[in-house]
Amino acid sequence: MPIIESVALSSSTSMAHARRRVFEQYRNWQRSVPTIVQMYQLSMPMAVVRSKIREEFEKNRYVSDLKTVDVLLAKGQMEYQETLNAWKQQSQLLNYFAKEEADPKPVTFLEKFYAGV
């Protein structure tokens, strides 16, 4: 089991520097997918995990404030450390995938009634 030491986080000096740091963090996440799937015994293909990681990074693609990018990088590093050090339970990791696996919400009155909503 890999042990990820805590990293002294620094502020980015420019958007170009922040962009390099984001790409580095993204590559670290993608490289660790086989380890994550094995360690947490996930019953999904690695491609699904990789696409979920990409989706999480894409959520903040257009953030242009340097301080906000630094905060997001710090949070991403913390998530990375917690995940690879097995400080999370499998259920916590599967919460990221709950949206795709969840049943669709009832829309009509009868669907809501049958669902008990």
Phi, psi and omega per residue, in radians:
M1 nan 2.184 -3.130
P2 -1.267 2.479 3.069
I3 -1.918 2.101 3.128
I4 -1.735 2.023 3.105
E5 -1.281 2.686 3.079
S6 -1.221 2.520 -3.068
V7 -1.945 2.386 3.045
A8 -1.247 1.966 -3.092
L9 -1.434 2.422 3.136
S10 -2.116 2.868 3.107
S11 -1.472 2.557 3.087
S12 -1.327 2.505 -3.132
T13 -1.536 -0.420 3.132
S14 -2.694 2.984 3.108
M15 -1.159 -0.551 3.099
A16 -1.144 -0.720 3.099
H17 -1.147 -0.745 3.109
A18 -1.086 -0.705 3.131
R19 -1.082 -0.738 3.085
R20 -1.075 -0.731 3.137
R21 -1.140 -0.672 3.109
V22 -1.117 -0.796 3.129
F23 -1.091 -0.672 3.112
E24 -1.114 -0.765 3.118
Q25 -1.147 -0.691 3.107
Y26 -1.079 -0.776 3.111
R27 -1.107 -0.699 3.104
N28 -1.056 -0.770 3.110
W29 -1.067 -0.825 -3.079
Q30 -1.156 -0.635 3.118
R31 -1.191 -0.482 -3.078
S32 -1.588 0.039 -3.122
V33 -1.006 -0.826 3.127
P34 -1.025 -0.656 3.109
T35 -1.157 -0.729 -3.131
I36 -1.130 -0.785 -3.130
V37 -1.091 -0.716 -3.141
Q38 -1.246 -0.784 -3.052
M39 -1.150 -0.713 -3.111
Y40 -1.655 0.062 3.111
Q41 0.873 0.912 -3.130
L42 -1.334 2.416 -3.115
S43 -1.705 0.650 3.115
M44 -2.293 2.682 -3.129
P45 -1.176 2.745 -3.140
M46 -1.093 -0.517 -3.138
A47 -1.101 -0.601 3.113
V48 -1.186 -0.742 3.131
V49 -1.144 -0.747 3.117
R50 -1.088 -0.717 3.137
S51 -1.202 -0.571 3.087
K52 -1.184 -0.690 3.081
I53 -1.088 -0.775 3.116
R54 -1.079 -0.718 3.122
E55 -1.067 -0.715 3.130
E56 -1.138 -0.658 3.097
F57 -1.252 -0.645 -3.119
E58 -1.168 -0.425 3.122
K59 -1.007 -0.581 -3.062
N60 -1.953 0.437 -3.063
R61 -1.080 -0.651 -3.021
Y62 -1.747 0.342 3.045
V63 -1.263 2.201 -3.065
S64 -2.027 -0.076 3.107
D65 -1.448 2.192 -3.041
L66 -1.093 -0.712 3.141
K67 -1.170 -0.641 3.111
T68 -1.164 -0.701 3.094
V69 -1.083 -0.723 3.115
D70 -1.097 -0.703 3.106
V71 -1.136 -0.757 3.120
L72 -1.119 -0.650 3.070
L73 -1.116 -0.712 3.123
A74 -1.119 -0.768 3.117
K75 -1.123 -0.693 3.104
G76 -1.121 -0.682 3.102
Q77 -1.156 -0.680 3.105
M78 -1.122 -0.763 3.097
E79 -1.060 -0.742 3.129
Y80 -1.069 -0.802 -3.138
Q81 -1.138 -0.773 -3.141
E82 -1.122 -0.670 -3.113
T83 -1.214 -0.852 -3.075
L84 -1.329 -0.385 3.073
N85 -1.525 0.075 3.127
A86 1.039 0.690 3.063
W87 -1.550 0.017 3.103
K88 -1.945 2.708 3.010
Q89 -1.561 2.836 3.130
Q90 -1.055 -0.648 -3.128
S91 -1.138 -0.600 3.095
Q92 -1.154 -0.672 3.117
L93 -1.219 -0.644 -3.129
L94 -1.263 -0.288 3.081
N95 -1.088 -0.466 3.091
Y96 -1.148 -0.483 -3.085
F97 -1.737 0.067 -3.056
A98 -1.114 -0.583 -3.093
K99 -1.117 -0.719 -3.117
E100 -1.262 -0.595 -3.050
E101 -1.588 -0.214 -3.072
A102 -1.269 2.601 3.066
D103 -1.195 2.616 3.115
P104 -1.131 2.544 -3.133
K105 -1.274 2.530 3.121
P106 -1.157 2.494 -3.073
V107 -1.951 -0.895 -3.074
T108 -1.429 2.937 -3.123
F109 -1.047 -0.816 -3.111
L110 -1.136 -0.685 3.099
E111 -1.092 -0.722 3.089
K112 -1.139 -0.705 -3.138
F113 -1.108 -0.819 3.139
Y114 -1.130 -0.569 3.139
A115 -1.395 -0.188 3.127
G116 1.423 0.408 3.140
V117 -1.586 nan nan
